[in-house]
């Protein structure tokens, strides 16, 4: 509520409209922006005020509601009571008969509604001085489900893929989800896990279903911020830290080997921006590799690779700020002094249309055994974010089964290099439909090369498209800066979607290519005298450009 342009009711409206949620407003703000003083509890109708100089630790409770807010608070409470009553038949009967409903009854029914996903309690406060944090913490205890409120969880069997239902009780077989990895300089690798069923004893083995291996849990820890409490047992519903597992990754399921299941997979978005990084001294080269590997293990959205053509180490992440924070951690926590290049956008290539019966023969005679690989493939585009799919449609053994993985490997390696611009290819399906082999000269390497050559030929025949990442940009600024901010967005090849008035500020909504947003934080501060704020998130679509080749030169044309 302390941000420029803060509008509580408008934000709640967006939650309802954009997310399809059913919000239940629990506190009403007293003031906004720099004038935010506290909140009014809509259940008890008491006003809570936080001191300006404190860090949100102390607050004062008053029975009197500010005169200018009485009508709004009365209406907001009536809407809250009505929403809660609609989820409970007994309360609804009281409500319709104008019988007073107690605060305890409202709380009990609201808790049931929250657990049933019927209502979402909404609280307001500030992050800068921690105002109105206490009501949120109380609400977590009062309304959010405990492990005992959720009766079961579903997963699937790793081999049969059948649905497995597990009751969330200590008497069930053990199952847990690893949701975070931390590499501690003193303890080593720590795996944070949420136990869904069963009991976990310190010093025992758990089965990592995703990795198909047993891992020993040498210690169990309860984490309290920076404090650790060692325990002997952990039960269903608890969140604990495991010391000992070496191969567990974020999103892995840990279970009893006699009753394995895989819980719902955590899907991580692909990186959208990259930059080159190198140590300032040769002595730090090995240390850099270890440091980057450590960061990548902790953060699944952070990727590292070496460009074998240039020898550069490339780090990729979800945005400029993401990579800046990781570089700062390297310097601050690990004592690494590094040079970083200008951020590079993670462009991708794909095909414009399908191409069928693309035939390539790789034949090489060097004396003695030669090389022979013959493949015929089809290629077709897939919907955005589908990735790559390889389909084996060989019938009658025209290509022996032992050579099929080699063809797929050749195709996959060609995808990484792209065709014209060197960017990885994605969102396409390659089907191996026919081919032939030689009893003597055919080999894995021959079919791998044939697969690679066929992919490049098929892509050229289908026509290539460059995918440029597009970001959704929302800028909140004082109204008198609107003209220069819109002009700046337009100069960055952005598309203005609209503007929205919020109190004394205006919100500009737009789509802008990621390549144009490097250093945007500095730009918006400069344009608005430090009074503008913004947020960027990845849009699910990309701007598409047709790649054209003429007389050895490459051109880009808008995709129609």
KOLDO-668604 format. One line per field, with one value per residue (C-alpha): residue number from 1; x, y, z; residue in three letters. Coordinates in steps of 0.25 Angstrom, whole numbers. Layout:
BEGIN
resi: (NUM; ...)
u: (X; ...)
v: (Y; ...)
w: (Z; ...)
resn: (ALA; ...)
This chain:
BEGIN
resi: (1; 2; 3; 4; 5; 6; 7; 8; 9; 10; 11; 12; 13; 14; 15; 16; 17; 18; 19; 20; 21; 22; 23; 24; 25; 26; 27; 28; 29; 30; 31; 32; 33; 34; 35; 36; 37; 38; 39; 40; 41; 42; 43; 44; 45; 46; 47; 48; 49; 50; 51; 52; 53; 54; 55; 56; 57; 58; 59; 60; 61; 62; 63; 64; 65; 66; 67; 68; 69; 70; 71; 72; 73; 74; 75; 76; 77; 78; 79; 80; 81; 82; 83; 84; 85; 86; 87; 88; 89; 90; 91; 92; 93; 94; 95; 96; 97; 98; 99; 100; 101; 102; 103; 104; 105; 106; 107; 108; 109; 110; 111; 112; 113; 114; 115; 116; 117; 118; 119; 120; 121; 122; 123; 124; 125; 126; 127; 128; 129; 130; 131; 132; 133; 134; 135; 136; 137; 138; 139; 140; 141; 142; 143; 144; 145; 146; 147; 148; 149; 150; 151; 152; 153; 154; 155; 156; 157; 158; 159; 160; 161; 162; 163; 164; 165; 166; 167; 168; 169; 170; 171; 172; 173; 174; 175; 176; 177; 178; 179; 180; 181; 182; 183; 184; 185; 186; 187; 188; 189; 190; 191; 192; 193; 194; 195; 196; 197; 198; 199; 200; 201; 202; 203; 204; 205; 206; 207; 208; 209; 210; 211; 212; 213; 214; 215; 216; 217; 218; 219; 220; 221; 222; 223; 224; 225; 226; 227; 228; 229; 230; 231; 232; 233; 234; 235; 236; 237; 238; 239; 240; 241; 242; 243; 244; 245; 246; 247; 248; 249; 250; 251; 252; 253; 254; 255; 256; 257; 258; 259; 260; 261; 262; 263; 264; 265; 266; 267; 268; 269; 270; 271; 272; 273; 274; 275; 276; 277; 278; 279; 280; 281; 282; 283; 284; 285; 286; 287; 288; 289; 290; 291; 292; 293; 294; 295; 296; 297; 298; 299; 300; 301; 302; 303; 304; 305; 306; 307; 308; 309; 310; 311; 312; 313; 314; 315; 316; 317; 318; 319; 320; 321; 322; 323; 324; 325; 326; 327; 328; 329; 330; 331; 332; 333; 334; 335; 336; 337; 338; 339; 340; 341; 342; 343; 344; 345; 346; 347; 348; 349; 350; 351; 352; 353; 354; 355; 356; 357; 358; 359; 360; 361; 362; 363; 364; 365; 366; 367; 368; 369; 370; 371; 372; 373; 374; 375; 376; 377; 378; 379; 380; 381; 382; 383; 384; 385; 386; 387; 388; 389; 390; 391; 392; 393; 394; 395; 396; 397; 398; 399; 400; 401; 402; 403; 404; 405; 406; 407; 408; 409; 410; 411; 412; 413; 414; 415; 416; 417; 418; 419; 420; 421; 422; 423; 424; 425; 426; 427; 428; 429; 430; 431; 432; 433; 434; 435; 436; 437; 438; 439; 440; 441; 442; 443; 444; 445; 446; 447; 448; 449; 450; 451; 452; 453; 454; 455; 456; 457; 458; 459; 460; 461; 462; 463; 464; 465; 466; 467; 468; 469; 470; 471; 472; 473; 474; 475; 476; 477; 478; 479; 480; 481; 482; 483; 484; 485; 486; 487; 488; 489; 490; 491; 492; 493; 494; 495; 496; 497; 498; 499; 500; 501; 502; 503; 504; 505; 506; 507; 508; 509; 510; 511; 512; 513; 514; 515; 516; 517; 518; 519; 520; 521; 522; 523; 524; 525; 526; 527; 528; 529; 530; 531; 532; 533; 534; 535; 536; 537; 538; 539; 540; 541; 542; 543; 544; 545; 546; 547; 548; 549; 550; 551; 552; 553; 554; 555; 556; 557; 558; 559; 560)
u: (0; 12; 15; 12; -1; -6; -21; -26; -40; -34; -24; -35; -43; -31; -29; -44; -44; -30; -29; -43; -42; -52; -46; -51; -46; -42; -35; -38; -26; -26; -19; -10; 4; 12; -1; -3; -5; -12; -23; -38; -41; -54; -58; -56; -57; -45; -35; -20; -10; 5; 15; 23; 37; 36; 39; 25; 27; 17; 3; -9; -23; -35; -50; -52; -53; -48; -61; -57; -56; -69; -78; -68; -64; -79; -81; -68; -72; -86; -80; -70; -81; -90; -78; -75; -90; -92; -82; -89; -104; -106; -100; -107; -120; -116; -112; -125; -133; -125; -120; -107; -95; -83; -69; -65; -76; -70; -56; -60; -68; -57; -47; -55; -57; -42; -39; -49; -43; -56; -51; -37; -35; -29; -20; -13; 0; 14; 27; 36; 33; 25; 12; 0; 9; 3; -11; -6; 2; -10; -18; -9; -11; -26; -30; -20; -20; -12; -7; -18; -28; -23; -28; -20; -10; -9; 3; 7; 14; 28; 27; 12; 8; -4; -10; -6; -14; -6; -13; -6; -4; 8; 3; 4; 17; 27; 26; 32; 35; 49; 45; 59; 74; 84; 99; 104; 119; 118; 108; 109; 97; 83; 70; 58; 46; 31; 27; 13; 12; 19; 30; 45; 56; 70; 80; 71; 71; 60; 58; 59; 48; 53; 67; 64; 74; 75; 80; 84; 79; 90; 83; 69; 68; 57; 60; 56; 62; 77; 75; 75; 69; 74; 63; 62; 48; 40; 25; 15; 12; 25; 35; 49; 64; 71; 86; 92; 85; 95; 87; 74; 69; 58; 45; 49; 40; 46; 38; 39; 45; 34; 23; 29; 21; 24; 17; 13; 25; 30; 31; 42; 41; 52; 63; 60; 73; 88; 102; 116; 124; 139; 149; 158; 170; 174; 175; 160; 156; 153; 147; 137; 133; 130; 123; 114; 111; 107; 98; 91; 88; 81; 73; 67; 64; 78; 86; 101; 107; 121; 120; 130; 132; 136; 141; 132; 124; 110; 100; 85; 74; 60; 64; 74; 72; 72; 86; 91; 87; 95; 107; 106; 105; 118; 125; 119; 118; 129; 139; 139; 144; 138; 136; 122; 118; 106; 93; 89; 75; 71; 66; 61; 58; 47; 41; 30; 23; 24; 33; 32; 40; 53; 64; 79; 89; 103; 113; 128; 138; 152; 158; 153; 140; 133; 122; 107; 95; 82; 70; 57; 50; 37; 38; 26; 24; 18; 10; 19; 26; 25; 40; 45; 39; 45; 36; 41; 32; 41; 34; 39; 54; 58; 67; 72; 67; 81; 83; 70; 76; 88; 79; 72; 85; 89; 76; 77; 91; 87; 76; 85; 93; 82; 82; 85; 87; 93; 81; 75; 63; 50; 35; 36; 34; 44; 38; 48; 39; 49; 63; 73; 86; 98; 102; 117; 118; 106; 110; 105; 114; 109; 94; 97; 103; 92; 81; 88; 89; 75; 70; 77; 72; 58; 58; 63; 52; 41; 46; 52; 46; 53; 46; 49; 45; 34; 32; 19; 24; 15; 21; 15; 18; 13; 3; 12; 23; 13; 17; 32; 29; 20; 30; 41; 33; 29; 44; 47; 38; 28; 13; 4; -8; -14; -13; -20; -22; -18; -19; -9; -1; -3; 0; 5; 3; 11; 18; 33; 44; 53; 65; 60; 59; 74; 77; 62; 63; 73; 65; 51; 58; 65; 51; 43; 53; 54; 39; 35; 34; 32; 30; 34; 29; 30; 19; 15; 17; 29; 30; 33; 42; 44; 58; 61; 74; 78; 92; 99; 92; 82; 70; 58; 44; 31; 24; 10)
v: (0; 9; 9; 20; 18; 8; 5; -6; -8; -8; -18; -27; -25; -30; -42; -46; -42; -47; -60; -64; -64; -61; -51; -48; -35; -36; -23; -9; 1; 14; 23; 19; 22; 31; 33; 18; 17; 4; -5; -8; -22; -25; -36; -29; -15; -10; -1; -4; 7; 5; 15; 22; 21; 6; -6; -11; -18; -10; -6; 1; -4; 6; 3; 16; 15; 28; 36; 37; 22; 17; 16; 9; -1; -4; -7; -16; -23; -26; -32; -40; -46; -49; -56; -65; -68; -73; -84; -89; -93; -91; -77; -74; -77; -68; -57; -58; -57; -45; -52; -47; -56; -56; -54; -68; -74; -65; -70; -85; -84; -76; -86; -97; -88; -86; -101; -104; -93; -85; -72; -66; -56; -43; -34; -21; -15; -10; -17; -5; -3; -16; -10; -19; -32; -38; -40; -47; -57; -59; -62; -73; -80; -77; -80; -88; -103; -112; -125; -132; -124; -129; -144; -150; -147; -153; -157; -168; -181; -179; -192; -194; -179; -183; -173; -175; -169; -167; -163; -152; -159; -164; -178; -178; -182; -170; -160; -146; -135; -128; -114; -107; -109; -101; -103; -99; -97; -104; -115; -118; -120; -118; -123; -117; -126; -126; -140; -144; -157; -167; -164; -161; -166; -159; -169; -177; -178; -172; -176; -165; -169; -159; -163; -178; -179; -180; -168; -168; -157; -155; -143; -137; -122; -113; -99; -86; -75; -77; -86; -101; -111; -126; -136; -151; -153; -145; -147; -145; -130; -126; -118; -122; -121; -134; -135; -146; -148; -145; -147; -141; -129; -119; -126; -140; -150; -157; -170; -183; -193; -203; -193; -183; -172; -159; -147; -135; -130; -116; -109; -98; -88; -87; -76; -64; -56; -60; -53; -57; -58; -61; -60; -48; -57; -71; -76; -74; -82; -95; -88; -81; -95; -100; -87; -87; -102; -99; -88; -96; -107; -98; -91; -99; -87; -83; -90; -91; -96; -94; -89; -99; -90; -77; -84; -75; -79; -74; -73; -72; -68; -62; -47; -37; -35; -50; -51; -38; -44; -57; -49; -41; -54; -60; -47; -46; -60; -67; -57; -58; -46; -48; -40; -41; -38; -30; -39; -47; -50; -65; -65; -78; -83; -92; -96; -88; -100; -115; -122; -137; -148; -141; -151; -151; -161; -160; -169; -168; -178; -177; -191; -203; -201; -188; -181; -182; -176; -173; -166; -160; -151; -142; -129; -120; -109; -111; -101; -90; -96; -110; -113; -124; -137; -149; -160; -173; -178; -188; -201; -214; -212; -203; -196; -206; -202; -201; -189; -181; -174; -170; -163; -156; -152; -146; -138; -133; -128; -121; -114; -108; -102; -96; -94; -80; -71; -82; -81; -94; -99; -103; -105; -116; -130; -139; -153; -163; -170; -178; -181; -192; -198; -206; -219; -215; -200; -195; -190; -181; -170; -171; -170; -159; -151; -154; -150; -137; -134; -138; -128; -116; -120; -122; -108; -101; -107; -104; -89; -84; -74; -67; -66; -53; -53; -43; -38; -32; -18; -10; 4; 12; 27; 40; 45; 57; 47; 39; 45; 42; 28; 24; 30; 22; 9; 12; 14; 0; -6; -8; -9; 0; -8; 3; 12; 12; 23; 20; 31; 41; 31; 25; 10; 8; -6; -11; -23; -20; -29; -34; -29; -15; -16; -16; -6; -2; 1; 12; 17; 19; 25; 35; 38; 40; 46; 33; 33; 22; 7; -5; -20; -29; -43; -53; -54; -67; -63; -59; -49; -57; -53; -61; -64; -61; -64; -57; -56; -61; -51; -53; -44; -44; -41; -40; -53; -52)
w: (0; 1; -14; -23; -30; -19; -21; -12; -18; -32; -29; -23; -35; -44; -35; -38; -52; -57; -48; -47; -32; -21; -12; 2; 7; 22; 24; 19; 18; 25; 15; 4; -2; 8; 16; 19; 34; 37; 34; 39; 42; 35; 44; 58; 52; 60; 54; 56; 54; 52; 57; 45; 52; 56; 47; 48; 62; 70; 67; 74; 73; 74; 74; 66; 51; 44; 40; 25; 24; 32; 20; 11; 23; 26; 11; 11; 23; 18; 5; 13; 22; 10; 3; 15; 17; 3; 5; 18; 18; 33; 32; 19; 27; 38; 28; 20; 33; 38; 50; 55; 52; 62; 58; 63; 53; 42; 44; 45; 32; 25; 29; 22; 10; 8; 10; -1; -10; -10; -4; -3; 9; 4; 14; 11; 17; 13; 11; 14; 28; 31; 34; 35; 35; 48; 42; 31; 40; 48; 36; 32; 45; 45; 31; 23; 24; 33; 27; 34; 26; 13; 12; 1; -10; -24; -32; -42; -42; -48; -57; -60; -60; -52; -42; -28; -16; -3; 10; 17; 30; 38; 36; 21; 13; 13; 2; 1; -10; -10; -14; -11; -11; -3; -3; 11; 13; 27; 25; 10; 2; 8; 2; 7; 6; 9; 15; 10; 17; 26; 35; 32; 42; 43; 38; 29; 13; 4; -10; -20; -30; -41; -41; -38; -26; -11; -3; 11; 20; 31; 38; 39; 42; 45; 40; 47; 38; 41; 53; 51; 61; 59; 60; 60; 53; 43; 41; 30; 28; 33; 25; 28; 23; 19; 20; 13; -1; -12; -25; -21; -30; -28; -32; -29; -21; -9; -5; 1; -9; -6; -10; -20; -27; -34; -29; -38; -46; -44; -57; -59; -70; -80; -78; -87; -85; -86; -83; -85; -72; -69; -57; -56; -53; -59; -45; -43; -55; -48; -36; -46; -52; -38; -34; -46; -44; -30; -34; -45; -35; -25; -36; -47; -55; -56; -67; -71; -84; -91; -106; -112; -124; -116; -103; -95; -83; -84; -72; -75; -66; -65; -67; -65; -50; -48; -54; -47; -33; -37; -41; -28; -20; -27; -22; -8; -4; -12; -14; -29; -37; -51; -64; -70; -84; -89; -87; -99; -102; -104; -118; -123; -138; -143; -156; -163; -169; -171; -181; -184; -190; -188; -192; -189; -192; -185; -193; -190; -196; -190; -194; -186; -178; -183; -176; -181; -174; -182; -175; -179; -170; -168; -161; -156; -146; -132; -124; -116; -104; -108; -110; -119; -122; -129; -135; -140; -151; -157; -162; -167; -161; -173; -162; -151; -137; -132; -141; -138; -125; -134; -144; -132; -126; -140; -141; -126; -128; -141; -134; -124; -135; -143; -158; -162; -149; -139; -130; -124; -131; -124; -125; -136; -138; -147; -151; -156; -167; -176; -180; -183; -178; -182; -176; -175; -176; -167; -153; -142; -147; -161; -157; -147; -158; -167; -157; -155; -170; -172; -161; -167; -181; -176; -168; -180; -189; -178; -177; -164; -154; -143; -129; -122; -107; -103; -89; -83; -77; -67; -63; -52; -52; -48; -59; -64; -69; -77; -91; -89; -84; -95; -105; -99; -100; -115; -118; -113; -123; -112; -114; -104; -99; -91; -79; -66; -56; -41; -31; -35; -44; -57; -61; -76; -80; -92; -99; -102; -108; -98; -106; -104; -89; -85; -74; -74; -59; -61; -73; -65; -53; -62; -70; -57; -48; -40; -37; -47; -44; -53; -54; -65; -67; -79; -89; -94; -108; -117; -128; -141; -152; -165; -168; -183; -190; -203; -210; -197; -189; -178; -176; -166; -170; -161; -160; -166)
resn: (UNK; UNK; UNK; UNK; UNK; UNK; UNK; UNK; UNK; UNK; UNK; UNK; UNK; UNK; UNK; UNK; UNK; UNK; UNK; UNK; UNK; UNK; UNK; UNK; UNK; UNK; UNK; UNK; UNK; UNK; UNK; UNK; UNK; UNK; UNK; UNK; UNK; UNK; UNK; UNK; UNK; UNK; UNK; UNK; UNK; UNK; UNK; UNK; UNK; UNK; UNK; UNK; UNK; UNK; UNK; UNK; UNK; UNK; UNK; UNK; UNK; UNK; UNK; UNK; UNK; UNK; UNK; UNK; UNK; UNK; UNK; UNK; UNK; UNK; UNK; UNK; UNK; UNK; UNK; UNK; UNK; UNK; UNK; UNK; UNK; UNK; UNK; UNK; UNK; UNK; UNK; UNK; UNK; UNK; UNK; UNK; UNK; UNK; UNK; UNK; UNK; UNK; UNK; UNK; UNK; UNK; UNK; UNK; UNK; UNK; UNK; UNK; UNK; UNK; UNK; UNK; UNK; UNK; UNK; UNK; UNK; UNK; UNK; UNK; UNK; UNK; UNK; UNK; UNK; UNK; UNK; UNK; UNK; UNK; UNK; UNK; UNK; UNK; UNK; UNK; UNK; UNK; UNK; UNK; UNK; UNK; UNK; UNK; UNK; UNK; UNK; UNK; UNK; UNK; UNK; UNK; UNK; UNK; UNK; UNK; UNK; UNK; UNK; UNK; UNK; UNK; UNK; UNK; UNK; UNK; UNK; UNK; UNK; UNK; UNK; UNK; UNK; UNK; UNK; UNK; UNK; UNK; UNK; UNK; UNK; UNK; UNK; UNK; UNK; UNK; UNK; UNK; UNK; UNK; UNK; UNK; UNK; UNK; UNK; UNK; UNK; UNK; UNK; UNK; UNK; UNK; UNK; UNK; UNK; UNK; UNK; UNK; UNK; UNK; UNK; UNK; UNK; UNK; UNK; UNK; UNK; UNK; UNK; UNK; UNK; UNK; UNK; UNK; UNK; UNK; UNK; UNK; UNK; UNK; UNK; UNK; UNK; UNK; UNK; UNK; UNK; UNK; UNK; UNK; UNK; UNK; UNK; UNK; UNK; UNK; UNK; UNK; UNK; UNK; UNK; UNK; UNK; UNK; UNK; UNK; UNK; UNK; UNK; UNK; UNK; UNK; UNK; UNK; UNK; UNK; UNK; UNK; UNK; UNK; UNK; UNK; UNK; UNK; UNK; UNK; UNK; UNK; UNK; UNK; UNK; UNK; UNK; UNK; UNK; UNK; UNK; UNK; UNK; UNK; UNK; UNK; UNK; UNK; UNK; UNK; UNK; UNK; UNK; UNK; UNK; UNK; UNK; UNK; UNK; UNK; UNK; UNK; UNK; UNK; UNK; UNK; UNK; UNK; UNK; UNK; UNK; UNK; UNK; UNK; UNK; UNK; UNK; UNK; UNK; UNK; UNK; UNK; UNK; UNK; UNK; UNK; UNK; UNK; UNK; UNK; UNK; UNK; UNK; UNK; UNK; UNK; UNK; UNK; UNK; UNK; UNK; UNK; UNK; UNK; UNK; UNK; UNK; UNK; UNK; UNK; UNK; UNK; UNK; UNK; UNK; UNK; UNK; UNK; UNK; UNK; UNK; UNK; UNK; UNK; UNK; UNK; UNK; UNK; UNK; UNK; UNK; UNK; UNK; UNK; UNK; UNK; UNK; UNK; UNK; UNK; UNK; UNK; UNK; UNK; UNK; UNK; UNK; UNK; UNK; UNK; UNK; UNK; UNK; UNK; UNK; UNK; UNK; UNK; UNK; UNK; UNK; UNK; UNK; UNK; UNK; UNK; UNK; UNK; UNK; UNK; UNK; UNK; UNK; UNK; UNK; UNK; UNK; UNK; UNK; UNK; UNK; UNK; UNK; UNK; UNK; UNK; UNK; UNK; UNK; UNK; UNK; UNK; UNK; UNK; UNK; UNK; UNK; UNK; UNK; UNK; UNK; UNK; UNK; UNK; UNK; UNK; UNK; UNK; UNK; UNK; UNK; UNK; UNK; UNK; UNK; UNK; UNK; UNK; UNK; UNK; UNK; UNK; UNK; UNK; UNK; UNK; UNK; UNK; UNK; UNK; UNK; UNK; UNK; UNK; UNK; UNK; UNK; UNK; UNK; UNK; UNK; UNK; UNK; UNK; UNK; UNK; UNK; UNK; UNK; UNK; UNK; UNK; UNK; UNK; UNK; UNK; UNK; UNK; UNK; UNK; UNK; UNK; UNK; UNK; UNK; UNK; UNK; UNK; UNK; UNK; UNK; UNK; UNK; UNK; UNK; UNK; UNK; UNK; UNK; UNK; UNK; UNK; UNK; UNK; UNK; UNK; UNK; UNK; UNK; UNK; UNK; UNK; UNK; UNK; UNK; UNK; UNK; UNK; UNK; UNK; UNK; UNK; UNK; UNK; UNK; UNK; UNK; UNK; UNK; UNK)
